[in-house]
Amino acid sequence: MRRYSPANSCFGPFIHVALHRSCIGLALAVSLAACSPKAQQTAPAPAVTFVTVEPRATTVTAEYTATIEALNTVEVRPRIGGLLLRQTAVEGTRVKKGQTLFVIDPAPYQAALARAQGDLAKANAALAPSQRNLERAKQLARQELISKEALDTTTGTYEGNVAAVEAARAAAQSAQIDLGYTNVSSPIDGIVGRLLVRTGGVVVASQTLLTNVYAVDQMYVNFGVSESTLPQLASVLTVADRQQEGRFKILLSDGSEYPLRGKLDFVDPAIDAQTGTLPVRLVVDNPEGALHSNQFARVVVPMRQIADALVVPIRAVQELQGKNYLWVIGPDGTAQQRDVKAGVQLGRAEWLIESGLKPAERVIIDGMQRLQPGVRVTAKPLDTSAATAKDSAQAP
């Protein structure tokens, strides 16, 4: 017996088409229901944090990598050679100008001085009778009792003895000076560096480096200004500016600010041909010894003042294909993407906005991941108590 099936009937194809169309209609109805305003209202609005931009007075600055240098660094070398008998210098301690740092064995120089003094005494002993002989010869010559040749001989002997005395005196003075050089003293007030020769070592006159003494009560801060930014700094790097109080911030390697400001000390008249920068030097007090020679730092140079600058947190500015943009909250509470022209970075936490932003606009700084243009957002103002820490953490 044959069982009935719609597919086997003559109406089978029509039944299949009807079922297929019914399924399509049901799917379209479900899709339209999902896209309806009522369905959209069920999705929560993205939560964002914003800041209200207000004009404020701002100083535009530029940062440059710098190196610290002692105001004066003196190499301590012996003026005479010999055995290093004793060292009185202690590494890292403060010394005064003229304070003894090393002692070279003085025995050979004491002997040389004694010998020179003996030669001087011998020369003086020969000088006295020759002077008396010359006086007698002059009297006899006036009486024409001796010849002119005899007088000339006596005069020559006396002058030779005078020269011998002067030479012996100079040798004795030189020996005395050499003996004094056995005490190697500090040429300046400062701090003693690492000792390079220890007791018992042999030093060579004017060659062996014993140590360095650093004058660190004030320090130099050296940096170079690029040629392209020189026009903007023309009013800052002037001779007249050297008479002003320190106006240059100094940032240490950990990002902290040195408590004292640097003062302009020197601007090179020529650009360095190798680096293409203009060498500039500051001077800054170092009373606590916190700055060290060859230490790296950054110098913050004030460039210009803006009375009504628009400034936003650095994390608010996004970049796409070389252009900058940010998100603002429109009057209707929806997110709007806004192209802006970002100026210079102010410190490590803010951007100066040159154009594209108006005063009193609300700029989104957090919650931008889910934003689309025209999407309504749930907005709250920035908690200023935590803003500084977050900006510093995200700063490059």
C-alpha positions in Angstrom: 0.0 0.0 0.0 1.5 3.4 -0.9 1.7 6.0 1.8 0.7 9.6 1.0 3.3 12.2 1.0 3.0 15.9 -0.1 6.1 15.5 -2.2 4.5 12.6 -4.1 1.3 14.6 -4.8 0.8 17.0 -7.6 0.6 19.8 -5.0 4.1 19.0 -3.5 6.1 21.7 -5.2 3.6 24.4 -4.3 3.7 23.4 -0.6 7.5 23.6 -0.5 7.5 27.1 -2.1 4.9 28.3 0.4 6.9 26.9 3.4 10.1 28.5 2.1 8.5 31.9 1.7 7.0 31.7 5.2 10.5 31.1 6.7 12.0 34.0 4.9 9.2 36.3 6.1 9.7 35.2 9.6 13.4 35.8 9.5 12.9 39.3 8.1 10.4 40.1 10.8 12.8 39.0 13.5 15.6 41.1 12.0 13.5 44.3 11.7 12.3 43.8 15.3 16.0 43.7 16.4 16.8 46.9 14.5 13.8 48.8 15.8 14.3 51.9 18.1 12.8 49.8 21.0 15.6 47.2 20.5 18.3 49.9 20.3 17.1 51.4 23.6 17.8 48.1 25.3 21.6 48.4 24.7 23.3 50.5 27.5 24.9 53.8 26.5 28.7 53.8 26.6 30.0 55.4 29.9 32.6 58.1 29.3 34.6 60.6 31.3 35.0 64.1 30.1 36.7 67.4 30.8 35.3 70.8 30.0 37.9 72.9 28.1 38.4 76.4 29.4 41.0 78.9 28.1 43.9 79.5 30.4 47.3 81.2 30.4 49.9 78.7 29.3 53.7 78.8 28.8 54.8 76.8 25.7 58.0 75.0 26.4 60.5 72.7 24.7 62.6 70.0 26.3 66.2 69.1 25.4 68.5 66.3 26.5 71.3 67.7 28.6 74.4 66.6 30.4 75.7 67.9 33.8 79.3 69.1 34.1 81.2 70.3 37.1 81.9 74.0 37.1 85.6 73.2 37.3 87.4 69.9 37.0 91.1 69.8 37.8 93.5 66.9 37.1 95.9 66.5 40.0 99.4 65.5 38.6 102.7 65.7 40.5 105.2 68.4 39.5 108.1 66.1 40.4 108.7 62.3 40.2 109.4 59.8 42.8 107.9 57.3 45.2 104.4 58.0 46.6 105.1 58.0 50.3 101.7 58.8 51.7 98.2 59.8 50.6 96.1 62.1 52.8 93.2 62.5 50.4 90.0 60.6 51.0 87.9 59.8 48.0 84.6 61.7 47.8 85.5 64.1 50.6 85.5 67.9 50.3 88.9 69.6 50.3 90.2 73.2 50.4 92.5 74.9 48.0 96.1 74.3 49.1 95.2 71.2 51.2 97.8 68.4 50.9 96.5 65.3 49.1 99.6 63.3 48.5 103.2 63.2 49.8 106.1 62.1 47.5 109.2 60.8 49.3 111.1 64.0 50.1 114.5 62.5 51.0 116.1 62.8 47.5 114.9 66.4 47.2 116.1 67.3 50.7 119.6 66.0 49.7 119.5 68.0 46.5 118.5 71.1 48.4 121.4 70.6 50.9 123.8 70.1 48.0 122.6 73.3 46.3 122.8 75.2 49.5 126.4 74.0 50.0 127.3 75.1 46.5 125.8 78.5 47.3 127.9 78.8 50.4 131.0 77.8 48.5 130.3 80.4 45.8 129.7 83.1 48.4 133.0 82.2 50.1 134.9 82.6 46.8 133.1 85.9 46.1 134.3 87.7 49.2 138.1 87.7 48.6 137.6 88.4 44.9 135.6 91.5 45.9 138.5 92.6 48.2 141.0 91.9 45.5 139.1 94.0 43.0 138.9 97.0 45.4 142.7 96.8 46.0 143.3 96.5 42.2 141.3 99.6 41.5 143.3 101.6 44.1 146.6 100.4 42.6 145.3 101.2 39.1 144.5 104.7 40.1 148.1 105.1 41.4 149.2 103.4 38.1 151.0 100.7 40.1 149.4 97.9 38.1 148.7 97.5 34.5 145.3 97.7 32.9 145.5 94.0 32.0 145.9 93.1 35.7 142.9 95.1 36.6 140.8 93.5 33.9 141.8 90.1 35.1 140.9 90.9 38.7 137.6 92.3 37.5 136.8 89.2 35.5 137.5 87.0 38.4 135.1 89.0 40.6 132.3 89.0 38.0 132.7 85.3 37.5 132.3 84.7 41.2 129.2 86.9 41.2 127.7 84.9 38.4 128.6 81.7 40.3 126.8 82.9 43.4 123.7 83.8 41.3 123.7 80.4 39.7 124.1 78.6 43.0 121.3 80.7 44.5 119.0 79.8 41.6 119.9 76.1 42.0 119.1 76.3 45.7 115.8 78.0 45.0 114.9 75.3 42.4 115.8 72.6 44.9 113.6 74.3 47.5 110.7 74.4 45.0 111.1 70.8 44.1 111.1 69.9 47.8 107.9 71.8 48.2 106.4 69.9 45.3 106.7 66.7 47.3 103.5 67.8 49.0 100.8 67.5 46.2 98.0 69.9 47.2 94.6 70.6 45.8 94.5 73.5 43.4 90.8 74.4 44.1 88.1 73.9 46.6 86.1 70.9 45.7 85.5 67.1 46.1 88.2 64.5 45.6 87.5 61.9 42.9 88.7 58.3 42.7 92.4 57.9 43.6 94.3 56.4 40.7 97.6 55.8 42.4 98.1 54.2 45.8 100.8 54.5 48.4 104.1 52.9 47.2 103.5 53.7 43.5 106.0 55.5 41.4 104.9 58.7 39.8 106.3 60.6 36.9 106.5 64.4 36.9 103.6 66.1 35.0 102.4 62.8 33.6 100.9 60.5 36.3 97.3 61.3 37.0 96.7 61.0 40.7 93.1 62.0 41.0 90.6 64.7 40.0 89.1 67.4 42.1 85.6 68.6 41.2 84.2 72.0 42.0 80.5 71.1 42.5 79.0 74.0 44.4 77.7 75.1 41.0 77.2 72.9 38.0 77.0 73.5 34.2 74.1 72.1 32.3 74.9 71.6 28.6 72.4 71.0 25.8 72.0 71.8 22.1 69.1 73.7 20.4 68.2 72.5 17.0 68.6 74.9 14.2 64.9 74.7 13.2 63.8 76.0 16.6 66.3 78.8 16.9 63.9 81.5 15.6 61.3 80.6 18.3 64.0 80.9 21.1 65.6 84.1 19.9 64.1 86.1 22.7 65.1 83.5 25.3 68.7 82.8 24.4 69.9 86.4 24.6 72.8 88.0 26.4 70.3 90.2 28.4 68.7 87.0 29.6 71.9 86.1 31.5 71.2 88.9 34.0 67.8 87.4 34.9 67.0 85.0 37.6 67.0 81.3 36.7 64.1 80.4 34.5 65.1 77.0 33.1 63.6 73.9 34.7 65.9 70.9 35.0 64.4 67.4 35.0 66.4 64.5 36.4 66.6 61.1 34.8 63.7 59.8 36.9 61.4 62.6 35.7 61.5 64.5 38.9 62.2 68.3 38.8 65.4 69.6 40.4 64.3 72.1 43.0 66.6 75.0 41.7 66.3 76.7 38.4 69.1 77.1 35.9 70.4 80.4 34.7 71.7 81.1 31.2 75.5 81.2 31.2 76.8 80.8 27.6 75.4 80.6 24.1 77.9 79.4 21.5 78.2 81.9 18.6 78.5 79.0 16.1 76.3 76.0 15.3 78.1 72.6 15.8 78.7 71.3 12.3 78.5 67.6 13.4 75.2 67.8 15.4 73.5 70.7 13.7 72.7 72.2 17.0 73.6 75.4 18.9 75.5 74.6 22.1 73.9 76.3 25.1 75.1 76.2 28.7 73.3 76.9 32.0 74.7 77.3 35.5 72.8 76.0 38.5 73.5 75.9 42.2 74.3 72.5 43.7 74.3 73.1 47.5 73.3 69.5 48.4 75.5 67.8 45.9 72.6 66.1 44.1 74.0 66.8 40.7 77.0 64.9 39.4 79.3 65.4 36.5 78.4 63.5 33.4 74.8 63.0 34.7 72.0 63.1 32.1 69.0 65.4 32.5 66.4 67.3 30.5 66.1 71.1 30.3 62.7 72.7 29.9 63.1 75.9 27.9 60.2 78.5 28.0 59.4 79.5 24.4 56.3 81.7 24.5 53.3 82.7 26.5 49.6 82.1 25.4 47.0 84.0 27.3 44.0 81.9 26.3 45.3 78.5 25.4 43.0 75.4 25.0 44.7 72.4 26.7 43.5 68.8 26.9 44.9 65.7 28.7 47.3 63.9 26.5 45.3 60.7 26.4 42.3 62.5 24.8 44.1 63.1 21.5 44.1 60.2 19.0 46.0 59.8 15.8 44.9 58.3 12.5 46.9 58.4 9.2 49.0 61.4 10.4 46.0 63.4 11.6 44.8 64.1 15.1 41.3 63.9 16.4 39.4 63.7 19.6 35.9 62.9 20.8 33.5 65.6 22.1 30.1 65.4 23.6 27.5 67.3 21.6 24.7 69.4 23.0 22.3 66.4 22.4 24.5 64.1 24.5 26.0 62.1 21.6 29.6 61.4 20.8 31.1 63.4 18.0 34.5 62.8 16.4 36.4 66.1 15.9 39.6 66.6 13.8 42.0 69.0 15.6 45.4 70.4 15.1 47.5 69.5 18.1 50.3 71.9 18.9 53.2 71.1 21.3 53.1 68.8 24.2 53.0 70.6 27.5 55.1 68.7 30.0 54.1 65.0 30.1 50.4 65.2 30.6 48.8 67.7 28.2 48.5 68.8 24.6 48.0 72.3 23.3 45.2 72.4 20.8 45.9 74.9 18.0 42.5 74.6 16.2 39.4 72.5 15.9 38.2 73.0 19.5 36.1 75.7 21.1 36.0 76.9 24.7 33.5 75.2 27.0 33.3 72.0 24.9 33.3 68.7 26.7 36.2 66.5 25.6 36.0 62.7 26.2 39.2 61.3 27.8 38.1 57.8 29.0 35.7 55.2 27.5 36.5 55.9 23.8 36.8 52.2 22.8 33.0 51.6 22.1 32.3 55.0 20.6 30.7 55.6 17.2 29.7 59.0 15.8 26.2 59.9 16.9 26.0 57.3 19.8 24.4 58.7 22.9 26.8 58.4 25.9 26.5 58.4 29.7 29.0 61.1 30.7 30.6 62.1 34.0 33.2 64.8 34.7 36.8 63.9 35.4 37.8 63.2 39.0 40.6 65.7 39.3 42.0 64.0 42.4 43.1 61.0 40.3 43.7 62.7 37.0 47.4 63.7 37.6 48.5 60.2 38.5 46.7 58.6 35.5 48.1 61.2 33.0 51.6 60.6 34.3 51.3 56.9 34.0 50.1 57.1 30.3 52.6 59.8 29.3 55.4 58.6 26.9 
